[in-house]
Amino acid sequence: MDWFGNILGEINTILYSYVLIVLLVGTGVFFTFKTKFIQFRLIPEMFKLITEAAPKDKSGKKGISSFQAFTISAASRIGTGNIAGVATAIALGGPGAVFWMWMIALIGGASALIESTLAQVYKVKDDRTGLFRGGPAYYIEKGLNKRWMGVLFAVVITVTYGFIFNAVQANTISIAFEESFGANRVVAGLIMAALTGIIVFGGLKRIVSFTQVVVPVMAILYIVIALVVVIINISELPNVFVLIIKSAFGLEEAFAGMLGAAIMNGIKRGLFSNEAGMGSAPNAAATASVSHPVKQGLIQALGVFIDTLLVCTATAAIVLLGDAYLQSDATSVNLTQASLVGSLGDWAGSFLAIIVLMFAFSTVIGNYYYGESNIGFIKESKNGLFVFRIFVVLFVMFGSVAKVQVVWDLADLFMGIMAIINLIAILLLWKVAKPVIDDYLIQRKQGKDPVFYKKNVPNIGDVECWRDDEGIEEKR
C-alpha cells in the first residue's frame, strides 16, 4: 500500500500547495472587496444576532435558533485541528505561521458569509423532521440548476465528513487516552461508538442539544487553561507577539529562512481549521430559523473569527510561551501537550487529553450532521439514512483502533475536491448573494429588523422556504 500512499501524497501536495491556496485566498479577497469588508464592518451586529431567538411558525413551534445552528458548525469546525494543527504549523513554519493563520481567517470571513447566506436562501423543509436543511448541494442545484454537480458535492462531503474524518477524530481520542491514561483503544472505541449511536439515532434535535452545551464548555475550558499559561508568563507575552510578526516577514534571525514555510503552513492550517469556503459550515447554517439569510451568514463569519483568532491563538500562546517547540521533535498535539506540561506540570498533559476528547467527539457529531443533510439531498430514504448511521458508528470504531495515515490522505483529497466544487459554485452565485446582502443593508440602514422576501431579488431561482408575502421563512 506504500505506492498508494505515495500517489495520494503527491496529488495532495499539488492540490494544497497550488490549486486550493490560490482558489481559497483569491475567493476570499474577491468577496472581501466586493462586500466592502462587510465581515469587519458588521462585527458588533454579529454578536447581537447570535442571541436572537428563532421565529415561531403558525403552530407556535420554534425552529433551530441562530446560536444552535452556530454550535453545530462550531462542533465540526473547532476540533483537534485547533490543538494539533496550530502546533504543526509552528513546528513546520515557525512562529510566523500564526500571523498568516490570522490573515487567512480575516479574509475567509467573507467567503463564510457568502456560502452560509446562500445556504439560507436555498434551504428546504425536511418533511420528516419538520426542520430546515441545506448547503452547497442545495444551492448548486437550485441556484445554478446543476443537480449532477450538487449530487457530486453531496457524495464527497458525506464520505469525507461522515466516514473518513470521523475515523480520524476517533483515532485522535483513543491515542490521547492510551498515552495519558493507558486506556485500551478497543474499549475506548466501543464507548465512543455507543455514545455516537445514541446521539445520531436521536436525530437533529439531540445533536443540537449536545452541541449547544458541549461546544461552549470545551472552548471555554481550553481558553481558560491558555489564559492561565498567559498569566503565568505575562511578562513574555509582548515578546511572543513581536516574535510572531517579525517571523511572519522573515525578520526574526532564528526563523529567517522559513518565510515561505511560514506563509504556506499558516495559510494551509488556517484554511482547514476554520473551513471558510470549504462548503461544510453552510450545511449547519441552513438549519437556522432567521428572518433574513444574511443574519446567519454574519454569524458563520463570526465562527471563523472565533475558531482562528481565539481558539487557535490560545494554542499558539501555549506553545510559544514555552520552549518545547525549540527543543522537541514533537510536531503535533504532542507539542501542545509538552508545552502545557512545561508551563503547568504533569497534570496538564492529562487535562489536555480530556480537552481533546471534548473537541474531537463534538466534531464527530457535527460531521455526522453534514452527512445526514446530504444523504437527504441525494435521495429521501429512511433505510438509506439508517444504513448511513450504522456506517458512521462503525467508522468511529474503526478509527479508534486503526492506523489511519492513508485515511488522512484520502480525507485531504476528498476535502480538496469538495472545496473546489463549492468555491466555483459560490463565485458563480455572487449574482444572487450580492442583491441579498444589499437588501439586508438597505433595511438595516432604514432602522428595520431585516426581513427577506424573495420578490426583492429578481431571477433568484428555485426558492422554497421564503415567501413574497411573509417574513418568516416557513414552508406552508
N, C-alpha and C positions, 0 to 999 in steps of 0.2 A: 504493500500500500504506500510505500515511500514515494514511488513515482507519481501516484495520485495526489499526495500531499504537496509534492514539489510543483506540480502543474497548477494546483489551486493557489499556492503561494505566489507564483509568477503572475497569474491572472489578477490576483488581488493587489499586487504591487502596482501594476499598471493602472488598475481601476481606481485605487485610492490615492495614488501619488499624482495622477494626472487628470483623469476624466472627472472624478467626483469632486475633487477640491476646486477645480475651475468652475464646474457647474454650480456647486453649492455656494461658493463665495460670490460668483457672478450674479446668481439669482438673488442672493441677499442684498447685494449692493444695488441692483436694479430696483427692487421693491423699496429699499430704504429711501432712495432718491425720489422715486415715483410717488411715494406717500408723504413726502416732505418730512421724513424722520418721525413718523407717527408713533413708533414704538418708544420714543423718548418724550414726545410732546404730551402723551396721554398717560404717563406713568401714575399720576395721582388718581386718575379715573380707574385704572386697573385695580387698585386697592379698594376703591369704593365699590366696584362691580362684584368683587369676589364675595361680598357679604349679601348680595341681592338674593331675595327669596325667589323660588320658582313660581311662575304664574299658575293659577288653578284652571283646570278645564271646566266644562259646563257641569260636570258631575261633582265638582268641588275637590277633585283629587289633584295633588301636586305632582309634577314631574320631577326629574332629577335637576337639582339646582346647579348653578354655575360652579360653586365650590365643590360639589360632589363630582361633577364631570372633571374638574381640575385635578382632584385627587386620583381619579382613575388613570389619567395620563401621567401624573406625577409618580404613581406606583410603578409604572413601566420606565419612565424617564430617569427617576432617581434610583439608582441601583449600585451594584458593586463597581460599576464604571467610575462613579464618583470617588470611590476609595482606591481601587486598583488602577483605574485609568489615569488619574492625575499623577499618581506615583510613577507610573510607567512613562508618562510624558516628561516628567522631571528627570528620571533616570536616563532617558534616551536623548532628550533635547535640552537638558539643563533648566535652571530656574526661569529662563526667558520664555519657555513654552507656556507658562501660566499666563503671561501677558497676552499671547496670541489666542489662548483659550478665551480670555475676556473679550478680545476684539471680535472673535467669530460669534460669540453669544450676542453681542450688541447688534451686529449685522443680521444674525439669524433670527432675531426677534421679529423682523419684518416678514420673513418667509413664514414663520409660525403663525403670524396674524392672518396672512392671506389664506393659507391652507385650511385653517380652522374656521375662518369666515365662510369659505366655500363649502366646508363640510356642513355648516349650519344651513346655508341656502338650499342645498340639495339633499338634506336628510329626509328619511322616510319614517312612517309609523310602522312599528312591528306589531302586527295584529295578534301575535301570540302573547306578547308581554304587555302590550299597550304603551310601550315606551318608544323613544326615538332611537334610530341608529343611522349611521352614515360614515363618510370617509372618502378617501380618494377613489375607490372603485365606483362609488355612487356619483361623485361629481364628474368623473370621467365619462360615465355612461350618459348621465342626464345633461351635463353641460357641453360635452364635446360630441355626444351621440356616437360613441365608440365603445360598445359593450365588450367587444373582444379584448380591448385594452384594459377595461375595468376588470374583466374576469382574470386576465393575466396578473394584474396587480393583486387581486384578492387571493389567488393561489400562492403567489410569492410571499405575501405578508402572513398568510396562515401557516405556511411551512416554517418561515423564519421565526416568528414570534410564538406560535402555538406549540411548536415541537422543538426546534433546534435551540433557540435562545433559552427556553425553559430548562432544557437539559444542561446547558452551560451554567445557569443560575443555581440549579440544584447541586451541580458538581462543586461550585464555589462554597456553598453552605457545608456540604459534607466534608470537604477537605479542611475548611476552617475549624470545624468541630473535632475532627480527627486529630489535628495538630495541637489544638488548645486543650482539649479535654480527653483525648484518647478514645473518642466515640467510634463505635463500629459504623462504617459507612452504609452497610446494608440496613442496619436498624434505623439509622438516620433517614435513609431513603424511604423505608416503609412508613415512617411517621410523616414525612413530608408529602408522600403520595396520598396518604389517608386524609391529611388536612386539606390538600389541594382538591381532592374529590368532594369533600364536604362542601367546600365553598363553590366550586364550579357547577356542581349539580344543583346548587341552591339558586342559581340564576343571577341576573344583573343586580337586583336589589341587594342580595347578600354580598356581592362583590363591592358594591358601593358602601355598604355598612362596614365591611372590613377595611377598605382603603381609606375612608374618611377618618378613621380612628388611628390606624397604624402609620400612615404616611406622615402626618404631622408629628406624631410621637417620635418616630425614628429620626426624622430630620432634626427635631429639637434636641434630642439626646446627643446626636452626633455633633451638632453645633455647640452645645454646652461643653462637651469634652474638649472641643477645639478652643473655645474661649478660655477654659482652664489652662490649657497649654500656652495660649497667648498671654494671659495674666502672669503666669509664672515667668515668662520670658519677655515681658512687656518692653523692657529697655532695648531689646533686639529687634522689635517689630519694624521701626523705621528703616533699619538696615536691610531687612528682608524685602521691603517694597522697592528700595533702591536697587537691590540685587536683581530683582525680577525685571525691572525696567531697563537697567543697563545691559543685562544679559540678553534681553529681547532684541537689542540692536547690535549685539556683538561688542559692546563697550566694556564688559567685565573681563579682565585679563584671564581669569581661570576658565572662562567659557567662550573665549573669543573665537575659537574655531568651530563653534556649534550654532552659528546663526541660522544656517539652512535647516539644521535638525530642530532647532527651537521653533521655527515657523511651521515646519512640516508636522511635527508631533503635536504642537499646540493646536493647529487647525484640525488635524485628524481627531485628536482626543476630544476637542471641544465640540466638533460637529456631531460626533456619535455619542457624546454624553447627553447633550441637550436635545438631540434628534430634530432640530429645526430644519424643516424642508424634507424630512425623511418620509413623511406620509403616515406615521404611526399615531401621533397625538390627535390628528383630526378624527380618528375613529372614536375617541373618547369625547372630543369636543362636540360631536354631533348629538350626543345623548342629552345635552342640557336643554332645559326649557327656559328660553330667554325671549325678550320682546324684540330683539334685533340681532342679526347674525354677528355683527361686528363686536358686540359685547363679549361673546365667547372667544372671538379672535384676540381681543385685547387680553383676556385672562390667560390664554395659552401663551401669548408673548411673555407675560409675567412669569409663567412657568419656566421658560427658557432662562430668564434672568436669575430666578431662584436657584435653578439647577447649577448653573455655572458660576455666577457671581457670588453666590452664598455657599452652597454645599461644596462645590469644587474648590473654592478659595479656602474653606475650612480645612480640607485635606492638604492643600498647599502650605498653609500655616503650620500644620502639624509636622510635615516633612522638612520644611525649610528652617524652622526654629530649632531643629536638632542638627546633628551632623552625620546621621546614618547614611544619608544619600551620598556623602563623600567617602565614607569608609566601607560601605557594604556593597555586596554584589547583588543585593535584592533589587528587583525591578518591577514588582507588582504590589499586591496587597501586603506581602511580607515586608516591604519597605515602609509602608504606613505603620504597620504593626511594630517594627523595630524602632521607628521614630517615637511612637507613643510610649513604648517601654522605656526608652531613654529619657523621656521627659517625666513620666509619672510612675514608673515602676512596673514590675511584672504583671500586676493585676490588670493593667491596661490592655495587655495582649488578649486576655480572656474577654474583657469588656468589648473589644473590637470584634471578636468572633460573634458575640451576640448581636452587635450592630449589623454585621454582615448578614446574619440570619434575617434580621428585620428588613434590611434593604432588599436582599435577594428574593425572599419569599413574597414580599409585596409585589416585586417585579414579575414573578411567576403569575400572580393573579391578574395584574394589568395586561401582561402578554396574552393570557388566555382570552380576555375580553376582545382583544383585537382580532383574534382568530374567529371567535364566535360571530362577531359582527360581519365578517367577510364570508363565512360559511353561508350565512343567510342571504348574502348578495348572490352567490353562485347559484344556490337553489334552496328554496324553503323545504326543509325536510327534518322532521323530528328524529328519525332514525339516523340521518347523517350527522345531526348535532350530537346525538348520543354517542355515536362512534368516535366523533372528534374529541369529546370529553374523555372517553376511555383512553385514547391515544395520548392526550395531554398528561393524564395521570401516569401512564406507562413511561413516557419520556422523562418525567420528573424522577421516576425510579431508576431508569436507565442512566440518566445524567449523574445520579448520586454515586454510582459505583464505577462508572466508565472513565477511561482516558478520552478526552474529547478534543484533541488538537485538530483532527480532521473535521470534527463537528464545528469547531470555532471557524475554521477556514470556509466551510460551507455556509455558515451563518453570515460571514462577511460578504461572501459572493452574493447570496440571496438578498441581503440588505442593500448592497450596492445597486443591484438591479431594481429593487423596489424604489430607491431614491431617484434613480434616473427617470423611471416612469412618472413618478409624482412630480418631479421638478418640471419636466416637459409639460405636464398637464396644467400646473398652476400658472406657468408662463403663458400658455395658450388661453387660460381663463382669466387673465388680468382684465380683459374687456368686460367681464362680469364683476369681478371684485372691486374695480375702481368705482363704478356708479353706486355700488352698495355702500362702500366706505364714504363716498361723497354724501349720500343720503343720510348716513349717521351723523356726519359732521355738521350738515346743514341744520338738522333737527336739534342737535346739541347747542349750536350757536343761537338758535331761537329760544333756548331755555327749556326745551321739552325733554321728557324722558323718551329717547328714540324708540319708535315702533316701526317695524318693517312691513310694507305692503308690496307684493310682487309687481303690482302695476307701476311702481316707482322706477323699475328697471326694465326697459324695453328689451325684447329678444333674450330674456333670461333663460328660456328653455323650459324643460320639464321640472317644474317646482311643485312638490306635492303638499308640503306642510305649512305653506304661507298663503294667506288669503288676500284678496283685493279689498275685502270689506271688514276684516277683523284683525286686530293687532296681535293676539296671542296665537302662536304657531301651533295650532292643533288640527290634526286631520279629523274632519267631522264625519 
